[in-house]
Amino acid sequence: MQTDSNQASTTSSPNITNSFKKGSLLIPCNERQKFFLLFTSACIFGWVIGGLFSIEIEQRIQNLLISQFSLETPGLFKTLFKMYFTEVIFALIFASFQAIVLKRYISGWLWLLATTVGWNLSKIISDTWINYISQQASSLYRQPSTSEMILFAALSTAASIFSSLWLGLCQWLVLRRYITKAWKWIFVPPITFTFISLLIWLLSLAQDLLPEVYSPKIANWGGQGCSALILGIIPAIALCVAKSKTKNQVNSTTYGNQSI
């Protein structure tokens, strides 16, 4: 009897080990392909619908103000309205599409809140830095040279990329409850926006090869499409390789009990 029990435990050990390895991922191996496609599609739809809806809301409210007060919307109010209201609407819609896919693995409501807050924090900080850089360029009181224009453009891009750390930080506050080494996620948005900046730069170079009549529209829609695609692909890959904290704890306990 003792020999049989030893053989049974020895035979079951590889299965236990394999289940432990498979269960250590936040997204199980057999669900990763489906999750990748769903999350990327959700980001694309969220980007498009959120962008169109926020633009429509902005135009409707602006037209309402003009009709009510018979004057153009003040520049400062328009800037603040676009910064704090339309961006919130966009972030809510964009994050909602992501949360629909993620709610099976983490709290969808917490992800929605963290992404909305983080997106707007990043946008506000990025716009503040970009405005400051623009003011420095204007303070030259002359036409900037080519090297100076490249420098200011690079600084503006860097400000946008590093400001996205706030988005990663807010999302990390949620993910740290579910995955191990969650601090790495803080750098996922900067990596994502770096790829977006590179692709937009490549599209701007290719713009000269397109017909002049259509090149602005093609470049704009191409940039929007690439942005939405990358915003889905890179975070989806990061989530697929993330290790689940909860499953690791459960599996290690189960493994320990069966070993005993």
Summary of the structure (lengths in Angstrom):
residues: 260
radius of gyration: 24.2
end to end distance: 16.5
largest distance: 93.3
contacts: 765
relative contact order: 0.13
helix: 85%
strand: 2%
